[in-house]
Amino acid sequence: MTTPVARADRGKAARSRVARSAHDAWVPSVDRPDPVAVLERQGRDRLPELLPIRYGRMAASPFAFLRGAAAVMAADLASQPHTGLTVQLCGDAHLLNFGLYASPERALLFDLNDFDETFPGPFEWDVKRLAASVAVAARANGHADAKARRAALEAGAAYRTAIRRLARQGELAVWYERIDAESLLPLVRSAHRRRHVESSLTRARRRTSLQAVGKLTEVVDGRRRIVHDPPLLEPAGAADTASLRKIFSDYRSTLSEERRLLLDRYRFVDAARKVVGVGSVGLRCFVVLLAGRDTDDPLFLQIKEARTSVLEEHLPHGPYVHPGRRVVAGQRLLQAASDIFLGWMSGPQGRAFYWRQLRDMKGSADVAGMNPADLLGYARLCGTALARAHARSGDRIAIAAYLGGAGTFEQAVADFALRYADQTTADHTTLGAAVAAGVVAASPDV
């Protein structure tokens, strides 16, 4: 590692490749791929019976479209010049991919919580996706463009401020940096909103495997089974259940020794196929119910298929060939603390999967219900969390030097966010037209 001065010089040199003010640019190229075609290409090896659910969810609103269209935006970002200042990207850093979860020490943290698309790449791609999601969400909530731009600007400003603060800290201090959920309350000004946040924290603490048992299972002929709620939750067939039992040992081998010992104290009870998210719909995803000391000591694990990141075709090769390992390694690097049951393995037909707890005090913000002041504050929080994640994996000193002390970068990113919000609305309309014309089938949102 070179000296801090040399690292800062490298960051400043990146301004010659992309000026900070140039981040405002967004003009789609004449050969820009059709967004529906990009989505259809993604769906070729997904479960075809679930694809109408994906399109139905994405067609619900421009914000829902943005959530499911990480591949579309990745191609758009790749068409622009970039800084070359590489971090481990989340790859899908929109507003709803931040949230609450429990650390192994049972502290409730706020952080990034989705890593399906994680991959090394230029830091500004995550910042721009976050800012664009802020602008799209603001418009969906009926906020004027001036307020939407202000919220997007605050996301970028918070990122810059946090990176510059972390650039002055030592390596261990940066590594141990975290956002404790209790620190969120002082950021909320109104008493009404503070009560809402307190309620959200309480709900998150209750979202455990024990709570999931009451919601997701029932007793049939004296045995506990996962409920049947098609098409979103369906019992795994005999073949899938046999495969899950078989690959369990491979997953187990990716855990540390003490965590393997802990996992061995649970026994397999039942499994089901589960539909999750928006962009992930159609990927193979299962939940497994395990029991520990007795049936009142449950553990729910989620097994989700991992694919090539949407970023990979636009960037140099990453360090991991196995997509499941890529997701797990990226999560461990970006999160302040990660799930103790996070692991990976290969399944039938060589498909890659990763495992994690289904519910571990997880919670997310109600972005759709936020007024302009609340959205601005939440955007600021997400920008801060993103900077903390990037500081662990990239050269925070170089990035801080590139960004500088003025607000040039976030002003440009805010302008980009509004322009890309226009693009998202147009792409959402294109999807709606494809659904109306029968090009793709869409089910009502379920």
N, C-alpha and C positions, 0 to 999 in steps of 0.2 A: 504494500500500500504506500503510495507517495505521500508527501507532506500535505497538510491542510492548504497551504498556499498554492501548491501545484494542482490540487483538486479544485480549488476555487477558480484558478486560471482556466482549467478545462471547462468548467461550467460557463464562464464568461465567453470562451471561444465558441461555444455552441450558439451564441447569439448571431454569429456570422452565417450559420447554416439556416437558422430560423429566428428572425427577429421576434421579440416578445409581442410586439404589436401585430405580427402577421398571423397570430393564432385566431384572429377574428374571421379569417377567410372560410367561406363555404360556398362553393359554386359547383354543382354536380357536373361531372364530365359528360361529354356527349356519348361516351360508351359505358356510362354507369349501368351496371347490371340491373335488370328488372327485380324489384324487391321480392315479388312473389316467386320468381324463378329461384332466387337465393334460398327462400324458405322451402320450396319444393325439393331442391337438391339436398338440403339438410334432412328432409323427411324420407329419403329413399330407403334407408335401412332401419327406420323406426317401425313401431307396431302400427300397421296401417289403420286398424280399427280405432286407434286413439287420435289420429291426426285431425279428424273433424273437431275434436275437443280443443286441440291446440289452435286451429284457425278460428274457432268460435270465440275463444278467450281473447285472442289477439284482435279480433274485429270489434271488440266491445268499446274501445276508445283508443285515441292516439297514444295515451300513456301505456295501456295494455299492449299495444303494438310495439312500442319502444322496448318494453320488458322482454318480449319474445324475439326481438330482432337484433340481437347482439351481432349476428353474422353480417347483417346488412350494414350496421354502423362500423364494424371492423374493416370492411372493404372500403367504406367511405373515408375513414381515418387513414388507411394505408395509401389512399390516392393523394394525400397531402404531404408536403415536406415535414420531417420530424427532427427533434433535437439530437437524437442518438444517445440521450441520457437514459440508460436502461435501469429499470427496476423489475421486480416481480409484480406484474400487473394482476389485479383481480380479473380483468378482462370483461367484467360486466358490472361496473360500479354504479348502478343506478340506485336511486333513493331507497328502494325496498330491499336491496341486498346489504343493508346495514341493519343491525338490531341488537337485541339483548340475548345473552346466553350465559351459562354458568362455567366458571373456570374449574379446573380440577379441585381447587381449594374451596369450591362452592361460593365464591364471590360472584356477584352479578355484574357482568361487563357489557360495555357497548363497543361494537366493532363490526367489521365486515363479516358477513356470514354465508356467502355463496362463492364457490371457487371452481365451478365447473369449467370455466374458460381461462383460468389462471395460466400465465405464460410470461416469459421475460420480454419486455418491450419498452418503448419510450414512455416516460412517466405521464406525459400530457394526455395520452389516450384515455387513461382512467379519469383524469380531471375533466376532460371534455365530455365524457359520457355522463359523469355525475352532474355537471352543469346543465347539459341538455335535458336530463331527466327532471331537474329542478324546474326548468322553464316549461316543459311539457306538463308537469304536474300542476304548476301554478295556473296555467291556462285552463286546465281541466277543472280547477277549483273556481274559475271565474275571475281570477285576478287580472288586473290590467297589465299590459306588457311592461310598463315601467316597473311595476312591483315584481313581475317575473324576472326581469333583467337584474333587479337589485338582489333578489334571492340567489340567482345564479352567480352573480358577482361575489356575494358573501361566501359561497362555497369555495370559489377560487382564492379569495383573500384569506380565508381561514387556512387553506392548504399552504399558501405561501408563508403565512405567519408561523404556522406550526413547524414547517420544514426549516425555516431560518432559526427558530428556537432550538430545534433538535440538532442542527448543524453545530451549535456551540457546546453540545454535551458530549460526554464520553461514551464509549461503545456500550458498556454495561447499562448505563443510565438510559440509553435509547432502547436497548433490548428489553429492559424491565418496564418501560413506559406502558401505561394502560389507562383506559377511561373507565373508572368505576361508575356503576349506574347511579350510586347515591350522589355523585358529583353533578348529575344532570339537574337536580332540583333547584339549585341556586341560579341556574340559567333561565328558569321559567319565571317570568315577571308577574303574570296575573295569577291570582289565587285560584280562579276556576281552572286554569290550565295546569296549575301545580297539582291540584287534586286529581286531575285526569292522568297526569304522569305518575303520581303515586299509585293510582289504581292499576296502571299498566305494569308497574314494577311488581305489584302484588300478584297480578295474574301470571306474570312470567315466572315468578317463584313457584307457583302452583303447577306449572306445566312440566310435569315429570312423568316418568313411566308409570307410576302408580295412578296418576290422574288419567293417563291414556288408557289404562286397563278398563276403567269405568266407561270411557267413551267409545273405545274401539273394539271391545270384546263383549262376549256374552257366554253364558254357560249352556251347553247343549249336551244332553244325556250325561250330565254330571262332569263334563269336561269343558274347560275354558277354550273358546275359539274366537278368532277375529271375525267381526261381523261382516255380513255380505251387503255391500252398498254399491252395486254396479252402476256405471262403469268405473267409478272412482276407487273402489276398494273391493277386490274380489279374491276369494280363497285361491291360493296357489294350487294348481293341479298336481297330480302325483309326480309327473316328470319334473316340474319346477321345484317341488319340495325336495325330491331326491337330489337334484342338482345343488340346491342350497345347502343341504346337509353335507354333500360331498366337498363343496368349496369352502366350507366353514373352516376346515383345518388350514387351508392355504391362507385365508384371511388371518387366522390366528397367528401364523408364523411371522406376520409383518408387525405384530405388536411387541413391545418390550417384554422382557421376561416376567416382571412382576404383574403386568397387565394380562399376560397369558394365564397366569395363575388365577387371577381374579375371574377371568372369563370362564375358566374351567369349572368354576363353582356354580355355573348356570347350566340348565338343561333346555333343550329345544322343545317348545310346546306347539307352535303353529306358525304358519307363514301365509302372506297374502300379497297380491300385486296391488300397487298403489299408484295413482296418478298424482303428480305433484307439479306445482308451479305453472308457468306459462310456456316459456321457451323449452322447458324440459319435457313437455308432454310428448309421449310417443317413445321416449327412452324406457328401457326396461328398468323397473323400480319395484322393489319388494320391501315389506316390513316383516321382521321376524320377532315373535314373542318368545322370550326366554323366562324361566323361573329360577330363582335362587334358592334361598333357604326353604321357602314354601311358595304357594300360589299368591300370597300377599307380598311377595318380594320380586316384582317383575322387572324385566329389562327389555325395552323395545329397541331394536336396531334397524336402521334403514340401509338397504343395499341398493345402490344406484349405478346404472351403467355410465361409464365414462367414455367419452369420444375424443377425437382430436379437437383441440381448442379452435375456436373460430379465428383466432389470431395466427395460427401456425402457418397458414398458406401465405401470409404476408410478411413473415419475419424469419430470421435465421433459425436453424434447428435449436431446440432447447436441450436441457441435460437429460431428459427422461423419455424413453421410448414408450413405456407403458402408460397409457392415459390415466389409469387409476392412481399410479404412483405419482404422476404429475400433479393431480388434484390434491392428494394428501400432502405432498412435499410443499406445494404452494400454500396450502392452508396453514401448515405448521410454521411456515416462514412469515406469513402475513399477519396472522392473528397473534394477539398478545398472549393468549393461552388457548390451547386446543383440546378438543374432546379426547378423553383417555382411550376411547374405543375406536379412534380413527385408524383405518387400515385399508388395504387394497389387495386385489388378487385378480386372476383370470378365471372366467367361467366357461360354459359350453360354447362351442364354435370360436373359441379364442377371444370372446368378448371381455372387455376390461370392466371392472367394477370397483367401487370403493364403499366402505362400511362406516357408519357413524351412529350415534344415538339419535333416535327419532325425536325425542323430546328431552331436553335437558335445560329446563328453565328458559326456554326460548320465547322471545317476544319481538314484535315489530310495531312500528309507528303507524298510526292511522293517517296516512298522508292525505287521503281524500277529504278528511275533515278539518284540515288545517287552514286557518286564516293567514293573511300575508305575513303577519308578525311571527306566527308559529312556524310557518314554512321557512322563513328566513333564518330563524334560530336553529331549526333542524338541519338546514343546508350547511350552516356554519359548523355544526357538530359533525356532520358526515365528512366535510372537508378536512377537519382536524383529524378524524380517525383515519382517513385515507393517507394523510401525510405521515402519521405514525407508522402505518403499514409499509409505506414506501421507504421510510428511513431505515427500516430493518434490512431491506434487501438491496437497495441501490446506494449510490454515492450521494448522500444527503447534502454534503458540503458543496459538491458541484451543482446540484439542483438549486440549492439556496443561492449560490452565486449567480446562476443563470437568471433566477427570478428577480433578485435584487430587492432593494428597499422600497421602491416605488410600486404603484399599483398597475403598471402597464399590462402585465400578464393577465390579471383577473379581469381588467376592462375588456381586453380582447376576447377572452374566453366567454364572458357574458354576452358579447355581441354574437359570437359563434353559437352560443346556446339558443338564442332566439332564432337565428337563421336555421339551425338544425331542427328546431321545433317546427318550423314551417315545413321542412323536408319530411319530418315524421308525420305530420298531418296529411301531406300529399301521399306518402307511402301507405298510410292507413286507408285513405280513400281508394288507392289502387287495389289493396286487398279486398275492400268491400265490393268493388266492381268485379273482381275475380270470383268472389263468392256468388254475387248476383248472376253472373254469366255461367256459373256451373263449372268454372275452371278448377276450383277447389271446393270441397264440401266442408261446411262449417255447421257444427252442432250448437244449439243454444248453450250459453255458459252454464256449466254445472260444477 
